[in-house]
Amino acid sequence: LLPSRTDDLFVLLLVLVVAISSLALHADTRTFVICHAIIVSGLAASALGAGEGPDDAAYIVLFTSIVAAPSRLLRWRLLEVGSLTEEVLRAELTAEEEAKAAVAEERNRLARELHDIIGHGVSLMVVQVAEAESNLHDEGIARTSLVAAQETGREAIADLSRLLALLRDDGSADALAPPPGMADLSRLALPVSADGTRADLSIE
């Protein structure tokens, strides 16, 4: 439009407003500064070449700045919102990953403890069966030892089921229940003494 010398001021202003607003809204800082300087320089040179005074050129600079300012502020706001949105998404993703890692770590910890409990139960079964074998001459003691071994075996199978359920992704709440702790030491030692084998429990 610069060389056309159009007399339609509305068309000229409309084109300038659309061009400058679009430039301010979509261009990065470097592109905006360069293109805005080209537009202002071209308009000012055209005005001066048409015999207009420096005041008119100054008005052109002011006009283009006023038109560009709202769009530029909107761009900065949109970029800020986009940055905040990305930060929120990253934080949510990080929190989700940390939660999954914590669940996996807790599942592994419980699995290790259950593994130790199952090993204890199997070892206890071996002791009870050996006790029964060494007392085959006394049917009562042998029977008591075998019954205790059966009960220990059932508990070991139950613990094994809990372990397998725990290692599955769809582990139930029962599977995630904590294994026996310090308060259960007396109960854990009871099967040993139930078959006639002497068991002394000492807690310090």
Residue frames as a rotation matrix with the C-alpha (Angstrom) as fourth column:
LEU 1
0.551 0.835 0.000 0.00
0.835 -0.551 0.000 0.00
0.000 0.000 -1.000 0.00
LEU 2
0.073 -0.567 -0.821 2.95
0.500 -0.691 0.522 2.39
-0.863 -0.448 0.233 0.44
PRO 3
-0.882 -0.466 -0.071 3.47
0.189 -0.487 0.853 3.25
-0.432 0.738 0.518 -3.24
SER 4
-0.421 0.775 0.472 -0.23
0.888 0.248 0.386 3.08
0.183 0.582 -0.793 -4.05
ARG 5
-0.999 0.015 0.047 -1.00
-0.027 -0.966 -0.257 6.38
0.041 -0.258 0.965 -2.31
THR 6
-0.381 0.920 -0.094 -4.49
0.741 0.365 0.563 5.15
0.552 0.145 -0.821 -1.49
ASP 7
-0.634 0.246 0.733 -6.89
-0.373 -0.928 -0.012 7.77
0.677 -0.281 0.680 -0.30
ASP 8
0.485 0.825 -0.291 -8.96
-0.148 0.406 0.902 5.24
0.862 -0.394 0.319 1.66
LEU 9
-0.285 -0.651 0.704 -7.62
-0.789 -0.257 -0.558 5.87
0.544 -0.715 -0.440 5.16
PHE 10
0.460 0.548 0.698 -9.86
-0.848 0.505 0.163 3.18
-0.264 -0.667 0.697 6.68
VAL 11
0.946 -0.136 -0.294 -8.32
-0.028 0.869 -0.494 0.47
0.323 0.475 0.819 4.47
LEU 12
0.077 -0.991 0.109 -4.82
-0.204 -0.123 -0.971 1.60
0.976 0.053 -0.212 5.32
LEU 13
-0.231 -0.123 0.965 -5.53
-0.948 -0.195 -0.252 1.64
0.219 -0.973 -0.072 9.06
LEU 14
0.750 0.580 0.318 -7.27
-0.630 0.772 0.079 -1.73
-0.200 -0.260 0.945 8.94
VAL 15
0.729 -0.554 -0.402 -4.35
0.081 0.653 -0.753 -3.34
0.680 0.516 0.521 7.14
LEU 16
-0.225 -0.871 0.437 -1.88
-0.429 -0.314 -0.847 -1.81
0.875 -0.378 -0.303 9.59
VAL 17
0.065 0.319 0.945 -3.86
-0.998 0.043 0.054 -2.86
-0.024 -0.947 0.321 12.65
VAL 18
0.946 0.323 0.025 -4.25
-0.320 0.944 -0.079 -6.45
-0.049 0.066 0.997 11.43
ALA 19
0.531 -0.807 -0.259 -0.61
0.090 0.358 -0.929 -6.72
0.842 0.470 0.263 10.34
ILE 20
-0.316 -0.708 0.631 0.91
-0.565 -0.394 -0.725 -5.17
0.762 -0.586 -0.276 13.44
SER 21
0.266 0.491 0.830 -1.41
-0.956 0.242 0.163 -7.02
-0.121 -0.837 0.534 15.85
SER 22
0.978 0.090 -0.189 -0.72
-0.135 0.962 -0.239 -10.36
0.160 0.259 0.953 14.17
LEU 23
0.210 -0.976 -0.053 3.00
-0.022 0.049 -0.999 -9.67
0.978 0.210 -0.011 14.19
ALA 24
-0.308 -0.324 0.894 2.96
-0.824 -0.379 -0.422 -8.75
0.476 -0.867 -0.150 17.90
LEU 25
0.507 0.630 0.588 0.86
-0.840 0.513 0.174 -11.79
-0.192 -0.583 0.790 18.83
HIS 26
0.996 0.045 0.075 2.68
-0.023 0.960 -0.280 -14.51
-0.085 0.277 0.957 16.88
ALA 27
0.525 -0.851 -0.008 6.31
-0.041 -0.016 -0.999 -13.41
0.850 0.525 -0.043 16.35
ASP 28
0.384 -0.524 -0.761 9.18
0.921 0.282 0.270 -14.05
0.073 -0.804 0.590 18.70
THR 29
0.574 -0.113 -0.811 10.98
0.361 -0.854 0.375 -11.05
-0.735 -0.508 -0.450 20.17
ARG 30
-0.489 -0.864 -0.123 13.73
0.226 -0.262 0.938 -10.83
-0.843 0.431 0.323 17.55
THR 31
-0.593 0.334 0.733 11.33
0.798 0.126 0.589 -11.15
0.105 0.934 -0.341 14.62
PHE 32
0.492 0.849 -0.194 8.90
0.869 -0.492 0.052 -8.67
-0.051 -0.194 -0.980 16.16
VAL 33
0.276 -0.451 -0.849 11.57
0.248 -0.820 0.516 -6.01
-0.929 -0.353 -0.114 16.75
ILE 34
-0.753 -0.639 0.156 12.98
0.284 -0.101 0.954 -6.32
-0.594 0.762 0.257 13.21
CYS 35
-0.463 0.642 0.611 9.62
0.845 0.112 0.523 -6.36
0.268 0.759 -0.594 11.42
HIS 36
0.545 0.671 -0.503 8.14
0.795 -0.604 0.057 -3.63
-0.265 -0.431 -0.862 13.57
ALA 37
-0.088 -0.671 -0.737 11.18
0.166 -0.739 0.653 -1.44
-0.982 -0.065 0.176 12.84
ILE 38
-0.863 -0.203 0.463 10.75
0.463 0.052 0.885 -2.09
-0.204 0.978 0.049 9.10
ILE 39
0.019 0.960 0.279 7.05
0.970 -0.085 0.226 -1.16
0.241 0.267 -0.933 9.23
VAL 40
0.579 0.193 -0.792 7.63
0.549 -0.810 0.204 2.00
-0.603 -0.553 -0.575 11.24
SER 41
-0.424 -0.822 -0.380 10.56
0.168 -0.484 0.859 3.05
-0.890 0.300 0.343 9.07
GLY 42
-0.731 0.180 0.659 8.62
0.682 0.161 0.713 2.46
0.022 0.970 -0.240 5.88
LEU 43
0.349 0.937 0.022 5.59
0.927 -0.348 0.142 4.38
0.141 -0.030 -0.990 7.07
ALA 44
0.425 -0.255 -0.869 7.71
0.370 -0.827 0.423 7.25
-0.826 -0.501 -0.257 8.40
ALA 45
-0.688 -0.726 0.009 9.71
0.260 -0.235 0.937 7.43
-0.678 0.646 0.351 5.18
SER 46
-0.418 0.622 0.662 6.51
0.877 0.086 0.473 7.39
0.237 0.779 -0.581 3.14
ALA 47
0.603 0.677 -0.422 5.04
0.774 -0.625 0.104 10.21
-0.193 -0.389 -0.901 5.25
LEU 48
0.086 -0.657 -0.749 8.18
0.162 -0.733 0.661 12.30
-0.983 -0.178 0.044 4.98
GLY 49
-0.801 -0.408 0.438 8.39
0.448 0.076 0.891 11.61
-0.397 0.910 0.122 1.25
ALA 50
-0.065 0.872 0.486 4.82
0.948 -0.098 0.301 12.83
0.310 0.480 -0.820 0.85
GLY 51
-0.356 -0.159 0.921 5.76
0.140 -0.983 -0.116 16.13
0.924 0.088 0.372 2.40
GLU 52
0.765 0.616 -0.189 4.49
0.254 -0.019 0.967 15.40
0.592 -0.788 -0.171 5.89
GLY 53
0.290 -0.648 0.704 6.37
-0.727 -0.628 -0.278 16.82
0.622 -0.431 -0.653 8.86
PRO 54
-0.701 -0.651 -0.291 8.31
-0.262 0.615 -0.744 15.00
0.663 -0.445 -0.602 11.59
ASP 55
-0.551 0.558 0.621 5.26
-0.767 -0.045 -0.640 15.19
-0.329 -0.829 0.452 13.84
ASP 56
0.498 0.758 -0.421 3.35
-0.864 0.476 -0.164 12.91
0.076 0.445 0.892 11.48
ALA 57
-0.017 -0.592 -0.805 6.22
-0.315 0.768 -0.558 10.45
0.949 0.244 -0.200 11.51
ALA 58
-0.890 -0.286 0.356 6.17
-0.403 0.125 -0.906 10.54
0.214 -0.950 -0.227 15.31
TYR 59
-0.046 0.954 0.297 2.42
-0.941 0.058 -0.333 9.89
-0.335 -0.295 0.895 15.26
ILE 60
0.436 0.148 -0.888 3.05
-0.626 0.759 -0.181 6.82
0.647 0.635 0.423 13.10
VAL 61
-0.589 -0.721 -0.366 5.52
-0.166 0.551 -0.818 5.45
0.791 -0.421 -0.444 15.63
LEU 62
-0.771 0.359 0.526 3.07
-0.600 -0.131 -0.789 6.11
-0.214 -0.924 0.316 18.47
PHE 63
0.236 0.936 -0.260 0.16
-0.971 0.217 -0.099 4.55
-0.036 0.276 0.961 16.55
THR 64
0.214 -0.204 -0.955 2.02
-0.394 0.877 -0.275 1.35
0.894 0.436 0.107 15.72
SER 65
-0.833 -0.553 -0.012 3.26
-0.185 0.299 -0.936 1.05
0.521 -0.778 -0.351 19.32
ILE 66
-0.473 0.744 0.472 -0.26
-0.814 -0.165 -0.557 1.48
-0.336 -0.648 0.683 20.71
VAL 67
0.462 0.653 -0.601 -1.60
-0.842 0.536 -0.065 -1.14
0.280 0.536 0.797 18.28
ALA 68
-0.021 -0.577 -0.817 1.19
-0.248 0.794 -0.554 -3.62
0.968 0.191 -0.160 19.06
ALA 69
-0.647 -0.382 0.660 1.17
-0.680 -0.102 -0.726 -3.27
0.344 -0.919 -0.194 22.86
PRO 70
0.192 0.763 0.617 -2.07
-0.925 0.351 -0.147 -5.20
-0.328 -0.542 0.773 23.70
SER 71
0.842 0.117 -0.527 -1.22
-0.375 0.829 -0.416 -8.07
0.388 0.547 0.742 21.35
ARG 72
-0.131 -0.970 -0.206 2.32
-0.298 0.237 -0.925 -8.25
0.946 -0.060 -0.320 22.73
LEU 73
-0.514 0.025 0.857 1.04
-0.857 -0.044 -0.513 -8.34
0.025 -0.999 0.044 26.30
LEU 74
0.596 0.790 0.143 -1.44
-0.777 0.612 -0.146 -11.04
-0.203 -0.023 0.979 25.31
ARG 75
0.519 -0.489 -0.701 1.37
-0.266 0.687 -0.676 -13.08
0.812 0.538 0.227 23.78
TRP 76
-0.567 -0.776 0.276 3.43
-0.488 0.046 -0.872 -12.84
0.664 -0.629 -0.405 26.97
ARG 77
-0.168 0.599 0.783 0.40
-0.943 0.135 -0.306 -13.86
-0.289 -0.789 0.542 29.00
LEU 78
0.807 0.474 -0.354 -0.28
-0.574 0.770 -0.278 -16.84
0.141 0.427 0.893 26.76
LEU 79
0.105 -0.860 -0.499 3.35
-0.230 0.467 -0.854 -17.91
0.967 0.204 -0.149 26.98
GLU 80
-0.629 -0.312 0.712 3.24
-0.726 -0.092 -0.681 -17.58
0.278 -0.946 -0.169 30.75
VAL 81
0.305 0.831 0.465 0.07
-0.887 0.426 -0.181 -19.66
-0.348 -0.357 0.867 30.98
GLY 82
0.752 -0.068 -0.655 1.58
-0.376 0.773 -0.511 -22.26
0.541 0.631 0.556 28.67
SER 83
-0.324 -0.944 -0.067 4.73
-0.373 0.193 -0.908 -22.41
0.869 -0.269 -0.415 30.77
LEU 84
-0.465 0.226 0.856 2.72
-0.876 0.024 -0.482 -22.78
-0.130 -0.974 0.186 33.97
THR 85
0.654 0.754 -0.063 0.61
-0.750 0.635 -0.186 -25.50
-0.100 0.169 0.981 32.37
GLU 86
0.401 -0.599 -0.693 3.73
-0.246 0.658 -0.712 -27.41
0.882 0.456 0.116 31.36
GLU 87
-0.628 -0.650 0.428 5.11
-0.561 -0.003 -0.828 -27.07
0.540 -0.760 -0.362 34.88
VAL 88
-0.019 0.710 0.704 1.87
-0.941 0.226 -0.254 -28.41
-0.339 -0.667 0.664 36.36
LEU 89
0.820 0.327 -0.470 1.85
-0.512 0.786 -0.347 -31.33
0.256 0.525 0.812 33.94
ARG 90
-0.037 -0.915 -0.401 5.49
-0.255 0.397 -0.882 -32.09
0.966 0.070 -0.248 34.71
ALA 91
-0.611 -0.159 0.775 4.79
-0.776 -0.073 -0.627 -31.90
0.156 -0.985 -0.079 38.44
GLU 92
0.420 0.841 0.340 1.80
-0.856 0.492 -0.159 -34.23
-0.301 -0.225 0.927 38.10
LEU 93
0.700 -0.223 -0.678 3.83
-0.315 0.756 -0.573 -36.66
0.641 0.615 0.460 36.03
THR 94
-0.410 -0.910 0.067 6.69
-0.401 0.114 -0.909 -36.56
0.819 -0.400 -0.412 38.52
ALA 95
-0.355 0.355 0.865 4.30
-0.919 0.038 -0.393 -37.10
-0.172 -0.934 0.313 41.44
GLU 96
0.736 0.664 -0.130 2.68
-0.676 0.710 -0.200 -40.03
-0.041 0.235 0.971 39.64
GLU 97
0.362 -0.690 -0.627 6.06
-0.191 0.604 -0.774 -41.60
0.912 0.400 0.087 38.90
GLU 98
-0.622 -0.598 0.506 7.19
-0.592 -0.065 -0.803 -41.08
0.513 -0.799 -0.314 42.50
ALA 99
0.089 0.740 0.667 3.97
-0.951 0.261 -0.163 -42.65
-0.295 -0.620 0.727 43.77
LYS 100
0.846 0.194 -0.497 4.44
-0.402 0.844 -0.354 -45.67
0.351 0.499 0.792 41.50
ALA 101
-0.087 -0.960 -0.266 8.07
-0.235 0.279 -0.931 -45.97
0.968 -0.018 -0.250 42.61
ALA 102
-0.525 -0.068 0.848 7.02
-0.840 -0.117 -0.530 -45.78
0.135 -0.991 0.004 46.27
VAL 103
0.556 0.789 0.262 4.36
-0.800 0.594 -0.090 -48.45
-0.226 -0.160 0.961 45.76
ALA 104
0.680 -0.358 -0.640 6.85
-0.205 0.745 -0.634 -50.69
0.704 0.563 0.434 43.95
GLU 105
-0.410 -0.887 0.213 9.46
-0.439 -0.013 -0.899 -50.17
0.800 -0.462 -0.384 46.67
GLU 106
-0.258 0.396 0.881 6.96
-0.945 0.086 -0.315 -50.98
-0.200 -0.914 0.352 49.42
ARG 107
0.798 0.565 -0.209 5.76
-0.601 0.770 -0.212 -54.03
0.041 0.295 0.955 47.49
ASN 108
0.292 -0.781 -0.552 9.33
-0.165 0.527 -0.833 -55.26
0.942 0.335 0.025 47.13
ARG 109
-0.564 -0.506 0.653 10.03
-0.697 -0.134 -0.705 -54.66
0.444 -0.852 -0.277 50.81
LEU 110
0.173 0.721 0.671 6.96
-0.908 0.380 -0.174 -56.63
-0.380 -0.580 0.721 51.87
ALA 111
0.815 0.092 -0.573 7.84
-0.408 0.793 -0.453 -59.36
0.412 0.603 0.683 49.38
ARG 112
-0.209 -0.958 -0.195 11.30
-0.345 0.259 -0.902 -59.70
0.915 -0.121 -0.384 50.93
GLU 113
-0.534 0.051 0.844 9.80
-0.844 0.018 -0.536 -59.95
-0.042 -0.999 0.033 54.41
LEU 114
0.580 0.796 0.174 7.26
-0.763 0.606 -0.225 -62.52
-0.285 -0.003 0.959 53.26
HIS 115
0.471 -0.512 -0.719 10.09
-0.374 0.622 -0.688 -64.43
0.799 0.593 0.101 51.60
ASP 116
-0.621 -0.729 0.287 11.88
-0.543 0.137 -0.828 -64.59
0.565 -0.670 -0.481 54.94
ILE 117
-0.155 0.653 0.741 8.68
-0.907 0.202 -0.368 -65.72
-0.390 -0.730 0.562 56.67
ILE 118
0.795 0.443 -0.416 8.11
-0.589 0.728 -0.350 -68.47
0.148 0.523 0.839 54.11
GLY 119
0.007 -0.878 -0.479 11.71
-0.339 0.449 -0.827 -69.59
0.941 0.168 -0.294 54.50
HIS 120
-0.644 -0.178 0.744 11.20
-0.760 0.038 -0.649 -69.71
0.087 -0.983 -0.159 58.26
GLY 121
0.321 0.871 0.372 8.06
-0.864 0.430 -0.261 -71.81
-0.387 -0.238 0.891 57.83
VAL 122
0.706 -0.111 -0.699 9.72
-0.410 0.740 -0.532 -74.29
0.577 0.663 0.477 55.47
SER 123
-0.417 -0.909 -0.030 12.73
-0.426 0.224 -0.877 -74.61
0.803 -0.352 -0.480 57.78
LEU 124
-0.432 0.335 0.837 10.36
-0.874 0.072 -0.480 -75.19
-0.221 -0.940 0.261 60.70
MET 125
0.691 0.693 -0.208 8.55
-0.723 0.654 -0.222 -77.91
-0.017 0.304 0.953 58.75
VAL 126
0.225 -0.701 -0.677 11.87
-0.304 0.610 -0.732 -79.68
0.926 0.370 -0.076 58.17
VAL 127
-0.723 -0.501 0.477 12.62
-0.573 0.049 -0.818 -79.56
0.386 -0.864 -0.322 61.90
GLN 128
-0.052 0.798 0.600 9.14
-0.922 0.192 -0.336 -80.84
-0.384 -0.571 0.726 62.80
VAL 129
0.770 0.299 -0.564 9.26
-0.545 0.768 -0.336 -83.69
0.333 0.566 0.754 60.29
ALA 130
-0.181 -0.909 -0.375 12.77
-0.293 0.414 -0.862 -84.61
0.939 -0.046 -0.342 61.51
GLU 131
-0.609 0.045 0.792 11.41
-0.793 -0.030 -0.608 -84.58
-0.004 -0.999 0.054 65.05
ALA 132
0.496 0.855 0.150 8.63
-0.831 0.518 -0.201 -86.94
-0.250 -0.025 0.968 64.00
GLU 133
0.541 -0.347 -0.766 11.11
-0.378 0.713 -0.591 -89.24
0.751 0.609 0.254 62.27
SER 134
-0.543 -0.839 0.033 13.33
-0.372 0.205 -0.905 -89.41
0.753 -0.504 -0.423 65.34
ASN 135
-0.687 0.371 0.625 10.32
-0.625 0.137 -0.768 -90.32
-0.371 -0.918 0.138 67.51
LEU 136
-0.253 0.596 -0.762 8.71
-0.708 0.423 0.566 -93.01
0.660 0.683 0.314 65.35
HIS 137
-0.724 -0.056 -0.688 8.88
0.310 0.864 -0.397 -95.31
0.617 -0.501 -0.608 68.37
ASP 138
-0.683 0.537 -0.495 6.54
0.414 -0.273 -0.868 -92.94
-0.602 -0.798 -0.036 70.21
GLU 139
-0.383 0.584 0.715 3.41
0.890 0.026 0.456 -92.58
0.247 0.811 -0.530 68.12
GLY 140
0.567 0.668 -0.482 2.06
0.786 -0.614 0.072 -89.69
-0.248 -0.420 -0.873 70.20
ILE 141
0.071 -0.633 -0.771 5.13
0.116 -0.762 0.637 -87.48
-0.991 -0.134 0.019 69.79
ALA 142
-0.817 -0.402 0.414 5.46
0.410 0.099 0.907 -88.37
-0.405 0.910 0.084 66.10
ARG 143
-0.056 0.888 0.457 1.80
0.981 -0.035 0.188 -87.58
0.183 0.459 -0.869 65.45
THR 144
0.601 0.258 -0.756 2.07
0.533 -0.835 0.139 -84.28
-0.596 -0.487 -0.639 67.31
SER 145
-0.354 -0.833 -0.426 5.12
0.078 -0.480 0.874 -83.29
-0.932 0.277 0.235 65.26
LEU 146
-0.771 0.090 0.630 3.41
0.633 0.216 0.744 -84.20
-0.069 0.972 -0.223 61.97
VAL 147
0.343 0.939 0.008 0.27
0.939 -0.343 0.001 -82.27
0.003 0.007 -1.000 62.89
ALA 148
0.402 -0.279 -0.872 2.42
0.235 -0.889 0.393 -79.26
-0.885 -0.363 -0.292 63.74
ALA 149
-0.712 -0.696 0.092 4.25
0.217 -0.094 0.972 -79.66
-0.667 0.712 0.218 60.41
GLN 150
-0.314 0.692 0.650 0.90
0.941 0.138 0.308 -79.70
0.124 0.708 -0.695 58.59
GLU 151
0.664 0.592 -0.457 -0.19
0.674 -0.738 0.023 -76.50
-0.324 -0.323 -0.889 60.30
THR 152
-0.026 -0.765 -0.643 3.14
0.046 -0.644 0.764 -74.85
-0.999 -0.010 0.052 59.52
GLY 153
-0.768 -0.244 0.592 2.79
0.544 0.238 0.805 -75.97
-0.337 0.940 -0.051 55.90
ARG 154
0.205 0.920 0.334 -0.68
0.976 -0.217 0.000 -74.42
0.073 0.325 -0.943 55.66
GLU 155
0.649 -0.020 -0.761 0.66
0.282 -0.922 0.264 -71.14
-0.707 -0.386 -0.593 57.01
ALA 156
-0.453 -0.881 -0.135 3.56
0.111 -0.206 0.972 -71.27
-0.885 0.425 0.191 54.56
ILE 157
-0.512 0.355 0.782 1.13
0.859 0.227 0.460 -71.84
-0.014 0.907 -0.421 51.67
ALA 158
0.617 0.768 -0.172 -0.99
0.774 -0.632 -0.045 -68.91
-0.143 -0.106 -0.984 52.86
ASP 159
0.306 -0.593 -0.744 2.12
0.036 -0.774 0.632 -66.72
-0.951 -0.220 -0.216 53.06
LEU 160
-0.705 -0.564 0.430 3.14
0.404 0.180 0.897 -67.88
-0.584 0.806 0.101 49.61
SER 161
0.007 0.801 0.599 -0.29
0.996 -0.062 0.071 -66.94
0.094 0.596 -0.798 48.26
ARG 162
0.757 0.221 -0.615 0.08
0.386 -0.911 0.148 -63.51
-0.528 -0.349 -0.775 49.83
LEU 163
-0.200 -0.927 -0.317 3.51
0.069 -0.336 0.939 -63.15
-0.977 0.166 0.131 48.26
LEU 164
-0.666 -0.019 0.745 2.26
0.716 0.261 0.647 -64.06
-0.207 0.965 -0.160 44.79
ALA 165
0.428 0.882 0.198 -0.74
0.901 -0.434 -0.017 -61.73
0.071 0.186 -0.980 45.14
LEU 166
0.527 -0.301 -0.795 1.58
0.255 -0.836 0.485 -58.98
-0.811 -0.458 -0.364 46.32
LEU 167
-0.536 -0.844 -0.014 3.82
0.180 -0.131 0.975 -59.31
-0.825 0.520 0.222 43.28
ARG 168
-0.251 0.535 0.807 0.85
0.966 0.090 0.241 -59.02
0.056 0.840 -0.540 40.94
ASP 169
-0.896 -0.071 0.437 -0.16
0.146 -0.979 0.140 -55.53
0.418 0.189 0.888 39.84
ASP 170
-0.059 0.962 0.266 -3.71
-0.379 -0.268 0.886 -56.17
0.924 -0.049 0.380 41.00
GLY 171
-0.734 -0.290 -0.614 -2.68
0.404 0.540 -0.738 -57.17
0.546 -0.790 -0.280 44.51
SER 172
0.333 0.941 0.054 -5.63
0.415 -0.198 0.888 -56.91
0.846 -0.273 -0.457 46.86
ALA 173
0.314 -0.153 0.937 -5.68
-0.682 -0.723 0.111 -55.02
0.660 -0.674 -0.331 50.11
ASP 174
0.942 0.034 0.333 -5.36
-0.270 0.667 0.695 -58.32
-0.198 -0.745 0.637 52.00
ALA 175
0.668 -0.738 0.095 -2.25
0.681 0.555 -0.478 -59.14
0.300 0.384 0.873 50.04
LEU 176
0.023 -0.668 0.744 -0.76
0.132 -0.736 -0.664 -55.79
0.991 0.114 0.071 50.98
ALA 177
0.925 0.292 0.241 -1.42
-0.205 -0.151 0.967 -56.31
0.319 -0.944 -0.080 54.69
PRO 178
0.132 -0.955 0.267 1.79
-0.930 -0.212 -0.299 -56.15
0.342 -0.209 -0.916 56.70
PRO 179
0.110 -0.178 -0.978 3.46
0.043 0.984 -0.174 -59.45
0.993 -0.023 0.116 57.55
PRO 180
0.794 0.180 -0.581 3.90
0.543 0.222 0.810 -60.55
0.275 -0.958 0.078 61.19
GLY 181
0.324 -0.671 0.667 6.05
-0.302 -0.742 -0.599 -58.22
0.897 -0.008 -0.443 63.25
MET 182
-0.684 -0.709 0.170 7.74
-0.346 0.110 -0.932 -58.08
0.642 -0.696 -0.321 66.65
ALA 183
-0.286 0.658 0.697 4.43
-0.945 -0.073 -0.319 -58.49
-0.159 -0.749 0.643 68.46
ASP 184
0.714 0.611 -0.341 3.94
-0.679 0.723 -0.128 -61.87
0.168 0.323 0.931 66.74
LEU 185
-0.298 -0.924 -0.239 7.21
-0.798 0.379 -0.468 -63.47
0.523 0.052 -0.851 67.89
SER 186
-0.534 0.135 0.835 5.47
-0.641 0.579 -0.504 -65.56
-0.551 -0.804 -0.222 70.54
ARG 187
0.572 0.814 0.104 2.99
-0.503 0.447 -0.740 -66.91
-0.648 0.371 0.665 67.98
LEU 188
0.533 -0.440 -0.723 5.78
-0.726 0.201 -0.658 -67.67
0.435 0.875 -0.213 65.52
ALA 189
-0.577 -0.807 0.122 7.69
-0.739 0.454 -0.497 -69.61
0.346 -0.377 -0.859 68.16
LEU 190
0.005 0.681 0.732 4.58
-0.875 0.357 -0.327 -71.48
-0.484 -0.639 0.598 69.34
PRO 191
0.785 0.349 -0.512 4.57
-0.574 0.721 -0.389 -74.16
0.234 0.599 0.766 66.56
VAL 192
-0.150 -0.913 -0.379 8.06
-0.488 0.402 -0.775 -75.23
0.860 0.069 -0.506 67.62
SER 193
-0.815 -0.184 0.549 7.04
-0.579 0.221 -0.785 -75.89
0.024 -0.958 -0.287 71.19
ALA 194
0.153 0.982 0.107 3.65
-0.973 0.169 -0.158 -77.38
-0.173 -0.080 0.982 70.27
ASP 195
0.590 0.065 -0.805 5.20
-0.441 0.861 -0.253 -80.59
0.677 0.504 0.536 68.97
GLY 196
0.955 -0.193 -0.227 7.15
0.298 0.585 0.754 -81.22
-0.013 -0.787 0.616 72.15
THR 197
0.074 -0.968 0.240 10.38
0.813 -0.081 -0.577 -79.60
0.578 0.238 0.781 71.02
ARG 198
0.240 -0.037 -0.970 11.70
0.817 -0.532 0.223 -77.19
-0.524 -0.846 -0.098 73.60
ALA 199
0.003 -0.204 0.979 11.64
0.720 -0.679 -0.143 -73.55
0.694 0.705 0.145 72.43
ASP 200
0.050 -0.053 -0.997 12.85
0.847 -0.526 0.071 -70.64
-0.529 -0.849 0.019 74.54
LEU 201
0.354 0.158 0.922 11.97
0.702 -0.696 -0.150 -67.13
0.618 0.700 -0.358 73.42
SER 202
0.008 -0.423 -0.906 14.14
0.848 -0.478 0.230 -64.32
-0.530 -0.770 0.355 74.74
ILE 203
0.503 0.228 0.834 13.44
0.678 -0.702 -0.217 -60.70
0.536 0.674 -0.508 73.78
GLU 204
-0.228 -0.634 -0.739 15.91
0.877 -0.463 0.127 -57.93
-0.423 -0.619 0.662 74.63
